[in-house]
């Protein structure tokens, strides 16, 4: 492979990783919308689409392995390929979390806790992933630190949301007159919402992972990895 051809292959890898991120983020938005609207048909699309993302991941994994094995890259190119491989792993896991949201939709019978704005938390985490991928696309090391700092705010939002759910459960929802069936139904709703909050927090964590690998790729700086 000529040097020009090699560089074109590297750039194609970057473009494919960016395309995968677009698909994954679209599925995450669909999962959030399905959950908010209790749209089972949309949720099914998210769940069924997971195989496509898994296949995309495997193909990109193969591309990374081929580049490492056949081209024996060094320095910056090696960091780029290794970071791209790590990033597609995070993207695949975000897609799994989107699938979880689709699954929760089938159990979402009512809005038990209107004070918990799941959509708002989801929008923040989606924005973090978008910005992390933009940093990867542009070799923007400075943006990586900002994304890492924003994760603390997401963690605080998720913690506050979880506390709201538990407090409401204890203070308002379970009274002495509640039947065992009513308590069981409530616990299922609580469990679903807490799992949703947890999964959105993990999306934010994956955004930070992407930013960390991008910083390492661009500047050989592992500060955000550990």
Rosetta constraint file for C-alpha pairs under 8 A:
AtomPair CA 1 CA 5 HARMONIC 5.93 0.50
AtomPair CA 1 CA 6 HARMONIC 6.18 0.50
AtomPair CA 2 CA 6 HARMONIC 6.07 0.50
AtomPair CA 3 CA 7 HARMONIC 6.25 0.50
AtomPair CA 4 CA 8 HARMONIC 6.20 0.50
AtomPair CA 5 CA 9 HARMONIC 6.21 0.50
AtomPair CA 6 CA 10 HARMONIC 6.39 0.50
AtomPair CA 7 CA 11 HARMONIC 6.24 0.50
AtomPair CA 8 CA 12 HARMONIC 6.07 0.50
AtomPair CA 9 CA 13 HARMONIC 6.25 0.50
AtomPair CA 10 CA 14 HARMONIC 6.47 0.50
AtomPair CA 10 CA 81 HARMONIC 7.91 0.50
AtomPair CA 11 CA 15 HARMONIC 6.30 0.50
AtomPair CA 12 CA 16 HARMONIC 6.12 0.50
AtomPair CA 13 CA 17 HARMONIC 6.17 0.50
AtomPair CA 13 CA 60 HARMONIC 7.56 0.50
AtomPair CA 13 CA 63 HARMONIC 7.52 0.50
AtomPair CA 14 CA 18 HARMONIC 6.24 0.50
AtomPair CA 14 CA 84 HARMONIC 7.44 0.50
AtomPair CA 14 CA 137 HARMONIC 7.18 0.50
AtomPair CA 15 CA 19 HARMONIC 6.14 0.50
AtomPair CA 16 CA 20 HARMONIC 6.18 0.50
AtomPair CA 16 CA 60 HARMONIC 7.63 0.50
AtomPair CA 17 CA 21 HARMONIC 6.33 0.50
AtomPair CA 17 CA 60 HARMONIC 7.58 0.50
AtomPair CA 17 CA 84 HARMONIC 7.16 0.50
AtomPair CA 17 CA 88 HARMONIC 6.63 0.50
AtomPair CA 18 CA 22 HARMONIC 6.43 0.50
AtomPair CA 18 CA 133 HARMONIC 6.84 0.50
AtomPair CA 18 CA 137 HARMONIC 7.31 0.50
AtomPair CA 19 CA 23 HARMONIC 6.46 0.50
AtomPair CA 20 CA 24 HARMONIC 6.15 0.50
AtomPair CA 20 CA 53 HARMONIC 7.50 0.50
AtomPair CA 20 CA 56 HARMONIC 7.15 0.50
AtomPair CA 20 CA 88 HARMONIC 7.76 0.50
AtomPair CA 20 CA 91 HARMONIC 7.59 0.50
AtomPair CA 21 CA 25 HARMONIC 6.01 0.50
AtomPair CA 21 CA 91 HARMONIC 6.37 0.50
AtomPair CA 21 CA 133 HARMONIC 7.33 0.50
AtomPair CA 22 CA 26 HARMONIC 6.16 0.50
AtomPair CA 23 CA 27 HARMONIC 6.32 0.50
AtomPair CA 23 CA 53 HARMONIC 7.81 0.50
AtomPair CA 24 CA 28 HARMONIC 6.23 0.50
AtomPair CA 24 CA 53 HARMONIC 7.37 0.50
AtomPair CA 24 CA 91 HARMONIC 6.68 0.50
AtomPair CA 24 CA 92 HARMONIC 7.60 0.50
AtomPair CA 24 CA 94 HARMONIC 7.05 0.50
AtomPair CA 24 CA 95 HARMONIC 5.45 0.50
AtomPair CA 25 CA 29 HARMONIC 6.20 0.50
AtomPair CA 25 CA 95 HARMONIC 7.83 0.50
AtomPair CA 25 CA 126 HARMONIC 6.89 0.50
AtomPair CA 25 CA 129 HARMONIC 7.98 0.50
AtomPair CA 25 CA 130 HARMONIC 7.98 0.50
AtomPair CA 26 CA 30 HARMONIC 6.17 0.50
AtomPair CA 27 CA 31 HARMONIC 6.08 0.50
AtomPair CA 27 CA 46 HARMONIC 5.88 0.50
AtomPair CA 27 CA 95 HARMONIC 6.91 0.50
AtomPair CA 27 CA 98 HARMONIC 6.24 0.50
AtomPair CA 28 CA 32 HARMONIC 6.29 0.50
AtomPair CA 28 CA 94 HARMONIC 7.66 0.50
AtomPair CA 28 CA 95 HARMONIC 6.77 0.50
AtomPair CA 28 CA 97 HARMONIC 7.73 0.50
AtomPair CA 28 CA 98 HARMONIC 4.65 0.50
AtomPair CA 28 CA 99 HARMONIC 7.92 0.50
AtomPair CA 28 CA 126 HARMONIC 7.87 0.50
AtomPair CA 29 CA 33 HARMONIC 6.13 0.50
AtomPair CA 29 CA 98 HARMONIC 7.97 0.50
AtomPair CA 29 CA 126 HARMONIC 7.97 0.50
AtomPair CA 30 CA 34 HARMONIC 5.95 0.50
AtomPair CA 30 CA 42 HARMONIC 6.82 0.50
AtomPair CA 30 CA 43 HARMONIC 7.31 0.50
AtomPair CA 30 CA 46 HARMONIC 6.73 0.50
AtomPair CA 30 CA 98 HARMONIC 7.95 0.50
AtomPair CA 31 CA 35 HARMONIC 6.21 0.50
AtomPair CA 31 CA 42 HARMONIC 7.54 0.50
AtomPair CA 31 CA 43 HARMONIC 6.04 0.50
AtomPair CA 31 CA 46 HARMONIC 6.30 0.50
AtomPair CA 31 CA 98 HARMONIC 5.39 0.50
AtomPair CA 31 CA 99 HARMONIC 6.84 0.50
AtomPair CA 31 CA 101 HARMONIC 5.18 0.50
AtomPair CA 31 CA 102 HARMONIC 5.03 0.50
AtomPair CA 32 CA 36 HARMONIC 6.14 0.50
AtomPair CA 32 CA 98 HARMONIC 7.69 0.50
AtomPair CA 32 CA 101 HARMONIC 6.49 0.50
AtomPair CA 32 CA 102 HARMONIC 7.75 0.50
AtomPair CA 32 CA 119 HARMONIC 6.59 0.50
AtomPair CA 32 CA 122 HARMONIC 7.14 0.50
AtomPair CA 33 CA 37 HARMONIC 5.90 0.50
AtomPair CA 33 CA 38 HARMONIC 7.94 0.50
AtomPair CA 33 CA 39 HARMONIC 7.68 0.50
AtomPair CA 33 CA 119 HARMONIC 7.95 0.50
AtomPair CA 34 CA 38 HARMONIC 5.36 0.50
AtomPair CA 34 CA 39 HARMONIC 4.61 0.50
AtomPair CA 34 CA 40 HARMONIC 6.63 0.50
AtomPair CA 34 CA 42 HARMONIC 5.58 0.50
AtomPair CA 34 CA 43 HARMONIC 5.32 0.50
AtomPair CA 34 CA 101 HARMONIC 7.89 0.50
AtomPair CA 34 CA 102 HARMONIC 6.57 0.50
AtomPair CA 34 CA 105 HARMONIC 6.37 0.50
AtomPair CA 35 CA 39 HARMONIC 6.72 0.50
AtomPair CA 35 CA 43 HARMONIC 7.51 0.50
AtomPair CA 35 CA 101 HARMONIC 6.51 0.50
AtomPair CA 35 CA 102 HARMONIC 6.68 0.50
AtomPair CA 35 CA 104 HARMONIC 6.91 0.50
AtomPair CA 35 CA 105 HARMONIC 4.68 0.50
AtomPair CA 35 CA 108 HARMONIC 7.09 0.50
AtomPair CA 36 CA 119 HARMONIC 7.37 0.50
AtomPair CA 38 CA 105 HARMONIC 5.66 0.50
AtomPair CA 38 CA 106 HARMONIC 7.47 0.50
AtomPair CA 38 CA 108 HARMONIC 6.45 0.50
AtomPair CA 38 CA 109 HARMONIC 7.58 0.50
AtomPair CA 39 CA 43 HARMONIC 6.27 0.50
AtomPair CA 39 CA 105 HARMONIC 7.10 0.50
AtomPair CA 40 CA 44 HARMONIC 6.09 0.50
AtomPair CA 40 CA 102 HARMONIC 7.86 0.50
AtomPair CA 40 CA 105 HARMONIC 6.44 0.50
AtomPair CA 40 CA 106 HARMONIC 6.34 0.50
AtomPair CA 41 CA 45 HARMONIC 6.49 0.50
AtomPair CA 42 CA 46 HARMONIC 6.55 0.50
AtomPair CA 42 CA 102 HARMONIC 7.83 0.50
AtomPair CA 43 CA 47 HARMONIC 6.36 0.50
AtomPair CA 43 CA 99 HARMONIC 7.95 0.50
AtomPair CA 43 CA 101 HARMONIC 7.72 0.50
AtomPair CA 43 CA 102 HARMONIC 4.26 0.50
AtomPair CA 43 CA 103 HARMONIC 6.89 0.50
AtomPair CA 43 CA 105 HARMONIC 6.55 0.50
AtomPair CA 44 CA 48 HARMONIC 5.99 0.50
AtomPair CA 44 CA 102 HARMONIC 6.70 0.50
AtomPair CA 45 CA 49 HARMONIC 5.91 0.50
AtomPair CA 46 CA 50 HARMONIC 6.65 0.50
AtomPair CA 46 CA 98 HARMONIC 7.16 0.50
AtomPair CA 46 CA 99 HARMONIC 5.87 0.50
AtomPair CA 46 CA 102 HARMONIC 6.12 0.50
AtomPair CA 47 CA 99 HARMONIC 5.05 0.50
AtomPair CA 47 CA 102 HARMONIC 6.19 0.50
AtomPair CA 47 CA 103 HARMONIC 7.37 0.50
AtomPair CA 49 CA 53 HARMONIC 6.88 0.50
AtomPair CA 50 CA 54 HARMONIC 6.22 0.50
AtomPair CA 50 CA 95 HARMONIC 6.84 0.50
AtomPair CA 50 CA 96 HARMONIC 7.18 0.50
AtomPair CA 50 CA 99 HARMONIC 6.94 0.50
AtomPair CA 51 CA 55 HARMONIC 6.17 0.50
AtomPair CA 52 CA 56 HARMONIC 6.22 0.50
AtomPair CA 53 CA 57 HARMONIC 6.11 0.50
AtomPair CA 53 CA 92 HARMONIC 6.84 0.50
AtomPair CA 53 CA 95 HARMONIC 7.30 0.50
AtomPair CA 54 CA 58 HARMONIC 6.30 0.50
AtomPair CA 54 CA 92 HARMONIC 6.77 0.50
AtomPair CA 55 CA 59 HARMONIC 6.26 0.50
AtomPair CA 56 CA 60 HARMONIC 6.27 0.50
AtomPair CA 57 CA 61 HARMONIC 5.99 0.50
AtomPair CA 57 CA 88 HARMONIC 6.42 0.50
AtomPair CA 57 CA 89 HARMONIC 7.43 0.50
AtomPair CA 57 CA 92 HARMONIC 6.68 0.50
AtomPair CA 58 CA 62 HARMONIC 6.19 0.50
AtomPair CA 59 CA 63 HARMONIC 6.35 0.50
AtomPair CA 60 CA 64 HARMONIC 6.25 0.50
AtomPair CA 60 CA 85 HARMONIC 7.70 0.50
AtomPair CA 60 CA 88 HARMONIC 7.69 0.50
AtomPair CA 61 CA 65 HARMONIC 6.26 0.50
AtomPair CA 61 CA 85 HARMONIC 6.36 0.50
AtomPair CA 61 CA 88 HARMONIC 7.91 0.50
AtomPair CA 62 CA 66 HARMONIC 6.08 0.50
AtomPair CA 63 CA 67 HARMONIC 6.24 0.50
AtomPair CA 64 CA 68 HARMONIC 6.23 0.50
AtomPair CA 64 CA 81 HARMONIC 6.10 0.50
AtomPair CA 64 CA 82 HARMONIC 7.58 0.50
AtomPair CA 64 CA 84 HARMONIC 7.79 0.50
AtomPair CA 64 CA 85 HARMONIC 6.43 0.50
AtomPair CA 65 CA 69 HARMONIC 5.99 0.50
AtomPair CA 66 CA 70 HARMONIC 5.65 0.50
AtomPair CA 66 CA 71 HARMONIC 7.66 0.50
AtomPair CA 67 CA 71 HARMONIC 5.28 0.50
AtomPair CA 67 CA 72 HARMONIC 7.00 0.50
AtomPair CA 67 CA 73 HARMONIC 7.47 0.50
AtomPair CA 67 CA 81 HARMONIC 7.66 0.50
AtomPair CA 68 CA 72 HARMONIC 5.20 0.50
AtomPair CA 68 CA 73 HARMONIC 6.31 0.50
AtomPair CA 68 CA 78 HARMONIC 7.56 0.50
AtomPair CA 68 CA 81 HARMONIC 7.56 0.50
AtomPair CA 72 CA 78 HARMONIC 7.98 0.50
AtomPair CA 73 CA 77 HARMONIC 5.65 0.50
AtomPair CA 73 CA 78 HARMONIC 4.99 0.50
AtomPair CA 74 CA 78 HARMONIC 4.87 0.50
AtomPair CA 74 CA 79 HARMONIC 7.83 0.50
AtomPair CA 75 CA 79 HARMONIC 6.42 0.50
AtomPair CA 76 CA 80 HARMONIC 6.12 0.50
AtomPair CA 76 CA 217 HARMONIC 6.80 0.50
AtomPair CA 76 CA 218 HARMONIC 7.42 0.50
AtomPair CA 77 CA 81 HARMONIC 6.26 0.50
AtomPair CA 78 CA 82 HARMONIC 6.10 0.50
AtomPair CA 79 CA 83 HARMONIC 5.82 0.50
AtomPair CA 79 CA 216 HARMONIC 7.17 0.50
AtomPair CA 79 CA 217 HARMONIC 4.93 0.50
AtomPair CA 79 CA 220 HARMONIC 7.62 0.50
AtomPair CA 80 CA 84 HARMONIC 6.00 0.50
AtomPair CA 80 CA 217 HARMONIC 5.15 0.50
AtomPair CA 80 CA 218 HARMONIC 7.76 0.50
AtomPair CA 81 CA 85 HARMONIC 6.25 0.50
AtomPair CA 82 CA 86 HARMONIC 6.42 0.50
AtomPair CA 83 CA 87 HARMONIC 6.07 0.50
AtomPair CA 83 CA 213 HARMONIC 5.22 0.50
AtomPair CA 83 CA 214 HARMONIC 6.63 0.50
AtomPair CA 83 CA 216 HARMONIC 7.59 0.50
AtomPair CA 83 CA 217 HARMONIC 6.12 0.50
AtomPair CA 84 CA 88 HARMONIC 6.25 0.50
AtomPair CA 84 CA 213 HARMONIC 7.94 0.50
AtomPair CA 85 CA 89 HARMONIC 6.49 0.50
AtomPair CA 86 CA 90 HARMONIC 6.54 0.50
AtomPair CA 86 CA 210 HARMONIC 7.71 0.50
AtomPair CA 86 CA 213 HARMONIC 7.25 0.50
AtomPair CA 87 CA 91 HARMONIC 6.22 0.50
AtomPair CA 87 CA 209 HARMONIC 7.50 0.50
AtomPair CA 87 CA 210 HARMONIC 5.40 0.50
AtomPair CA 87 CA 213 HARMONIC 7.13 0.50
AtomPair CA 88 CA 92 HARMONIC 6.06 0.50
AtomPair CA 89 CA 93 HARMONIC 6.37 0.50
AtomPair CA 90 CA 94 HARMONIC 6.23 0.50
AtomPair CA 90 CA 206 HARMONIC 5.58 0.50
AtomPair CA 90 CA 207 HARMONIC 7.89 0.50
AtomPair CA 90 CA 209 HARMONIC 7.27 0.50
AtomPair CA 90 CA 210 HARMONIC 7.08 0.50
AtomPair CA 91 CA 95 HARMONIC 6.29 0.50
AtomPair CA 91 CA 206 HARMONIC 7.58 0.50
AtomPair CA 92 CA 96 HARMONIC 6.42 0.50
AtomPair CA 93 CA 97 HARMONIC 6.38 0.50
AtomPair CA 94 CA 98 HARMONIC 6.30 0.50
AtomPair CA 94 CA 202 HARMONIC 7.97 0.50
AtomPair CA 94 CA 203 HARMONIC 5.83 0.50
AtomPair CA 94 CA 206 HARMONIC 7.15 0.50
AtomPair CA 95 CA 99 HARMONIC 6.30 0.50
AtomPair CA 96 CA 100 HARMONIC 6.36 0.50
AtomPair CA 97 CA 101 HARMONIC 6.48 0.50
AtomPair CA 97 CA 199 HARMONIC 5.98 0.50
AtomPair CA 97 CA 200 HARMONIC 7.76 0.50
AtomPair CA 97 CA 203 HARMONIC 7.48 0.50
AtomPair CA 98 CA 102 HARMONIC 6.48 0.50
AtomPair CA 99 CA 103 HARMONIC 6.32 0.50
AtomPair CA 100 CA 104 HARMONIC 6.24 0.50
AtomPair CA 100 CA 199 HARMONIC 7.93 0.50
AtomPair CA 101 CA 105 HARMONIC 6.43 0.50
AtomPair CA 101 CA 196 HARMONIC 6.65 0.50
AtomPair CA 102 CA 106 HARMONIC 7.47 0.50
AtomPair CA 103 CA 107 HARMONIC 7.65 0.50
AtomPair CA 104 CA 108 HARMONIC 6.40 0.50
AtomPair CA 104 CA 192 HARMONIC 6.38 0.50
AtomPair CA 104 CA 196 HARMONIC 7.75 0.50
AtomPair CA 107 CA 189 HARMONIC 7.74 0.50
AtomPair CA 107 CA 192 HARMONIC 7.62 0.50
AtomPair CA 108 CA 189 HARMONIC 7.16 0.50
AtomPair CA 108 CA 192 HARMONIC 7.78 0.50
AtomPair CA 112 CA 189 HARMONIC 7.25 0.50
AtomPair CA 113 CA 165 HARMONIC 6.88 0.50
AtomPair CA 115 CA 164 HARMONIC 7.77 0.50
AtomPair CA 116 CA 161 HARMONIC 5.69 0.50
AtomPair CA 116 CA 164 HARMONIC 7.36 0.50
AtomPair CA 116 CA 165 HARMONIC 7.74 0.50
AtomPair CA 117 CA 121 HARMONIC 6.65 0.50
AtomPair CA 118 CA 122 HARMONIC 6.12 0.50
AtomPair CA 118 CA 196 HARMONIC 7.83 0.50
AtomPair CA 118 CA 197 HARMONIC 7.08 0.50
AtomPair CA 119 CA 123 HARMONIC 6.09 0.50
AtomPair CA 120 CA 124 HARMONIC 6.44 0.50
AtomPair CA 121 CA 125 HARMONIC 6.44 0.50
AtomPair CA 121 CA 154 HARMONIC 7.17 0.50
AtomPair CA 121 CA 157 HARMONIC 7.19 0.50
AtomPair CA 121 CA 158 HARMONIC 7.60 0.50
AtomPair CA 121 CA 200 HARMONIC 7.12 0.50
AtomPair CA 122 CA 126 HARMONIC 6.06 0.50
AtomPair CA 122 CA 200 HARMONIC 6.09 0.50
AtomPair CA 123 CA 127 HARMONIC 6.12 0.50
AtomPair CA 124 CA 128 HARMONIC 6.34 0.50
AtomPair CA 124 CA 154 HARMONIC 7.44 0.50
AtomPair CA 125 CA 129 HARMONIC 6.39 0.50
AtomPair CA 125 CA 154 HARMONIC 7.41 0.50
AtomPair CA 125 CA 200 HARMONIC 6.80 0.50
AtomPair CA 125 CA 201 HARMONIC 7.54 0.50
AtomPair CA 125 CA 203 HARMONIC 6.15 0.50
AtomPair CA 125 CA 204 HARMONIC 5.03 0.50
AtomPair CA 125 CA 207 HARMONIC 7.64 0.50
AtomPair CA 126 CA 130 HARMONIC 6.17 0.50
AtomPair CA 126 CA 203 HARMONIC 7.74 0.50
AtomPair CA 126 CA 204 HARMONIC 7.85 0.50
AtomPair CA 127 CA 131 HARMONIC 6.11 0.50
AtomPair CA 128 CA 132 HARMONIC 6.05 0.50
AtomPair CA 128 CA 147 HARMONIC 6.18 0.50
AtomPair CA 128 CA 150 HARMONIC 7.78 0.50
AtomPair CA 128 CA 204 HARMONIC 6.63 0.50
AtomPair CA 128 CA 207 HARMONIC 5.83 0.50
AtomPair CA 128 CA 208 HARMONIC 7.90 0.50
AtomPair CA 129 CA 133 HARMONIC 6.16 0.50
AtomPair CA 129 CA 203 HARMONIC 7.79 0.50
AtomPair CA 129 CA 204 HARMONIC 7.24 0.50
AtomPair CA 129 CA 206 HARMONIC 7.70 0.50
AtomPair CA 129 CA 207 HARMONIC 4.68 0.50
AtomPair CA 129 CA 210 HARMONIC 7.83 0.50
AtomPair CA 130 CA 134 HARMONIC 6.19 0.50
AtomPair CA 131 CA 135 HARMONIC 6.19 0.50
AtomPair CA 131 CA 143 HARMONIC 7.69 0.50
AtomPair CA 131 CA 147 HARMONIC 7.37 0.50
AtomPair CA 132 CA 136 HARMONIC 6.37 0.50
AtomPair CA 132 CA 143 HARMONIC 7.56 0.50
AtomPair CA 132 CA 144 HARMONIC 6.72 0.50
AtomPair CA 132 CA 147 HARMONIC 6.84 0.50
AtomPair CA 132 CA 207 HARMONIC 6.02 0.50
AtomPair CA 132 CA 208 HARMONIC 7.41 0.50
AtomPair CA 132 CA 210 HARMONIC 6.03 0.50
AtomPair CA 132 CA 211 HARMONIC 5.16 0.50
AtomPair CA 133 CA 137 HARMONIC 6.11 0.50
AtomPair CA 133 CA 210 HARMONIC 7.28 0.50
AtomPair CA 133 CA 211 HARMONIC 7.75 0.50
AtomPair CA 134 CA 138 HARMONIC 6.13 0.50
AtomPair CA 134 CA 140 HARMONIC 7.87 0.50
AtomPair CA 135 CA 139 HARMONIC 5.58 0.50
AtomPair CA 135 CA 140 HARMONIC 4.58 0.50
AtomPair CA 135 CA 141 HARMONIC 6.83 0.50
AtomPair CA 135 CA 143 HARMONIC 6.11 0.50
AtomPair CA 135 CA 144 HARMONIC 6.77 0.50
AtomPair CA 135 CA 211 HARMONIC 7.18 0.50
AtomPair CA 135 CA 214 HARMONIC 6.97 0.50
AtomPair CA 136 CA 140 HARMONIC 6.69 0.50
AtomPair CA 136 CA 210 HARMONIC 7.90 0.50
AtomPair CA 136 CA 211 HARMONIC 7.45 0.50
AtomPair CA 136 CA 214 HARMONIC 5.42 0.50
AtomPair CA 139 CA 214 HARMONIC 7.07 0.50
AtomPair CA 139 CA 215 HARMONIC 7.99 0.50
AtomPair CA 139 CA 218 HARMONIC 5.82 0.50
AtomPair CA 140 CA 144 HARMONIC 7.17 0.50
AtomPair CA 140 CA 214 HARMONIC 7.84 0.50
AtomPair CA 140 CA 215 HARMONIC 7.67 0.50
AtomPair CA 140 CA 218 HARMONIC 7.50 0.50
AtomPair CA 141 CA 145 HARMONIC 7.51 0.50
AtomPair CA 141 CA 214 HARMONIC 6.94 0.50
AtomPair CA 141 CA 215 HARMONIC 5.01 0.50
AtomPair CA 141 CA 218 HARMONIC 6.39 0.50
AtomPair CA 141 CA 219 HARMONIC 7.11 0.50
AtomPair CA 142 CA 146 HARMONIC 7.21 0.50
AtomPair CA 143 CA 147 HARMONIC 6.45 0.50
AtomPair CA 143 CA 211 HARMONIC 7.87 0.50
AtomPair CA 144 CA 148 HARMONIC 6.42 0.50
AtomPair CA 144 CA 208 HARMONIC 7.72 0.50
AtomPair CA 144 CA 211 HARMONIC 4.69 0.50
AtomPair CA 144 CA 212 HARMONIC 6.55 0.50
AtomPair CA 144 CA 214 HARMONIC 7.20 0.50
AtomPair CA 144 CA 215 HARMONIC 6.22 0.50
AtomPair CA 145 CA 149 HARMONIC 6.29 0.50
AtomPair CA 145 CA 211 HARMONIC 7.60 0.50
AtomPair CA 145 CA 224 HARMONIC 7.81 0.50
AtomPair CA 146 CA 150 HARMONIC 6.30 0.50
AtomPair CA 147 CA 151 HARMONIC 6.65 0.50
AtomPair CA 147 CA 207 HARMONIC 7.48 0.50
AtomPair CA 147 CA 208 HARMONIC 6.24 0.50
AtomPair CA 147 CA 211 HARMONIC 6.82 0.50
AtomPair CA 148 CA 152 HARMONIC 7.63 0.50
AtomPair CA 148 CA 208 HARMONIC 5.26 0.50
AtomPair CA 148 CA 211 HARMONIC 7.27 0.50
AtomPair CA 148 CA 224 HARMONIC 7.61 0.50
AtomPair CA 149 CA 153 HARMONIC 7.69 0.50
AtomPair CA 150 CA 154 HARMONIC 6.68 0.50
AtomPair CA 151 CA 155 HARMONIC 6.18 0.50
AtomPair CA 151 CA 204 HARMONIC 6.09 0.50
AtomPair CA 151 CA 205 HARMONIC 7.02 0.50
AtomPair CA 151 CA 208 HARMONIC 7.20 0.50
AtomPair CA 152 CA 156 HARMONIC 6.27 0.50
AtomPair CA 153 CA 157 HARMONIC 6.23 0.50
AtomPair CA 154 CA 158 HARMONIC 6.16 0.50
AtomPair CA 154 CA 201 HARMONIC 6.68 0.50
AtomPair CA 154 CA 204 HARMONIC 7.09 0.50
AtomPair CA 155 CA 159 HARMONIC 6.06 0.50
AtomPair CA 155 CA 201 HARMONIC 6.39 0.50
AtomPair CA 156 CA 160 HARMONIC 6.09 0.50
AtomPair CA 157 CA 161 HARMONIC 6.10 0.50
AtomPair CA 158 CA 162 HARMONIC 6.13 0.50
AtomPair CA 158 CA 197 HARMONIC 5.94 0.50
AtomPair CA 158 CA 198 HARMONIC 7.28 0.50
AtomPair CA 158 CA 201 HARMONIC 6.58 0.50
AtomPair CA 159 CA 163 HARMONIC 6.22 0.50
AtomPair CA 160 CA 164 HARMONIC 6.18 0.50
AtomPair CA 161 CA 165 HARMONIC 6.39 0.50
AtomPair CA 161 CA 197 HARMONIC 7.54 0.50
AtomPair CA 162 CA 166 HARMONIC 6.32 0.50
AtomPair CA 162 CA 194 HARMONIC 6.24 0.50
AtomPair CA 162 CA 197 HARMONIC 7.31 0.50
AtomPair CA 163 CA 167 HARMONIC 5.88 0.50
AtomPair CA 164 CA 168 HARMONIC 5.95 0.50
AtomPair CA 165 CA 169 HARMONIC 6.12 0.50
AtomPair CA 165 CA 190 HARMONIC 6.87 0.50
AtomPair CA 165 CA 194 HARMONIC 7.81 0.50
AtomPair CA 166 CA 170 HARMONIC 6.26 0.50
AtomPair CA 166 CA 190 HARMONIC 7.88 0.50
AtomPair CA 167 CA 171 HARMONIC 5.92 0.50
AtomPair CA 168 CA 172 HARMONIC 5.43 0.50
AtomPair CA 168 CA 173 HARMONIC 6.46 0.50
AtomPair CA 169 CA 173 HARMONIC 5.01 0.50
AtomPair CA 169 CA 174 HARMONIC 6.32 0.50
AtomPair CA 169 CA 190 HARMONIC 7.97 0.50
AtomPair CA 170 CA 174 HARMONIC 6.36 0.50
AtomPair CA 173 CA 186 HARMONIC 7.86 0.50
AtomPair CA 174 CA 178 HARMONIC 6.12 0.50
AtomPair CA 174 CA 183 HARMONIC 6.70 0.50
AtomPair CA 178 CA 182 HARMONIC 6.07 0.50
AtomPair CA 178 CA 183 HARMONIC 6.50 0.50
AtomPair CA 179 CA 183 HARMONIC 6.30 0.50
AtomPair CA 180 CA 184 HARMONIC 6.16 0.50
AtomPair CA 181 CA 185 HARMONIC 6.17 0.50
AtomPair CA 182 CA 186 HARMONIC 6.19 0.50
AtomPair CA 183 CA 187 HARMONIC 6.14 0.50
AtomPair CA 184 CA 188 HARMONIC 6.33 0.50
AtomPair CA 185 CA 189 HARMONIC 6.47 0.50
AtomPair CA 186 CA 190 HARMONIC 6.17 0.50
AtomPair CA 187 CA 191 HARMONIC 5.99 0.50
AtomPair CA 188 CA 192 HARMONIC 6.17 0.50
AtomPair CA 189 CA 193 HARMONIC 6.27 0.50
AtomPair CA 190 CA 194 HARMONIC 6.11 0.50
AtomPair CA 191 CA 195 HARMONIC 6.12 0.50
AtomPair CA 192 CA 196 HARMONIC 6.23 0.50
AtomPair CA 193 CA 197 HARMONIC 6.27 0.50
AtomPair CA 194 CA 198 HARMONIC 6.14 0.50
AtomPair CA 195 CA 199 HARMONIC 6.11 0.50
AtomPair CA 196 CA 200 HARMONIC 6.29 0.50
AtomPair CA 197 CA 201 HARMONIC 6.25 0.50
AtomPair CA 198 CA 202 HARMONIC 6.36 0.50
AtomPair CA 199 CA 203 HARMONIC 6.41 0.50
AtomPair CA 200 CA 204 HARMONIC 6.61 0.50
AtomPair CA 201 CA 205 HARMONIC 6.47 0.50
AtomPair CA 202 CA 206 HARMONIC 6.23 0.50
AtomPair CA 203 CA 207 HARMONIC 6.31 0.50
AtomPair CA 204 CA 208 HARMONIC 6.44 0.50
AtomPair CA 205 CA 209 HARMONIC 6.34 0.50
AtomPair CA 206 CA 210 HARMONIC 6.25 0.50
AtomPair CA 207 CA 211 HARMONIC 6.30 0.50
AtomPair CA 208 CA 212 HARMONIC 6.02 0.50
AtomPair CA 209 CA 213 HARMONIC 6.23 0.50
AtomPair CA 209 CA 224 HARMONIC 7.93 0.50
AtomPair CA 209 CA 225 HARMONIC 7.02 0.50
AtomPair CA 210 CA 214 HARMONIC 6.16 0.50
AtomPair CA 211 CA 215 HARMONIC 6.18 0.50
AtomPair CA 211 CA 224 HARMONIC 7.88 0.50
AtomPair CA 212 CA 216 HARMONIC 6.32 0.50
AtomPair CA 212 CA 222 HARMONIC 7.09 0.50
AtomPair CA 212 CA 223 HARMONIC 7.61 0.50
AtomPair CA 212 CA 224 HARMONIC 4.87 0.50
AtomPair CA 212 CA 225 HARMONIC 5.31 0.50
AtomPair CA 213 CA 217 HARMONIC 6.01 0.50
AtomPair CA 213 CA 222 HARMONIC 7.82 0.50
AtomPair CA 213 CA 225 HARMONIC 7.06 0.50
AtomPair CA 214 CA 218 HARMONIC 6.12 0.50
AtomPair CA 215 CA 219 HARMONIC 5.84 0.50
AtomPair CA 215 CA 220 HARMONIC 6.94 0.50
AtomPair CA 215 CA 221 HARMONIC 6.00 0.50
AtomPair CA 215 CA 222 HARMONIC 7.21 0.50
AtomPair CA 215 CA 224 HARMONIC 7.74 0.50
AtomPair CA 216 CA 220 HARMONIC 4.32 0.50
AtomPair CA 216 CA 221 HARMONIC 4.52 0.50
AtomPair CA 216 CA 222 HARMONIC 5.31 0.50
AtomPair CA 217 CA 221 HARMONIC 7.74 0.50
AtomPair CA 222 CA 226 HARMONIC 7.04 0.50
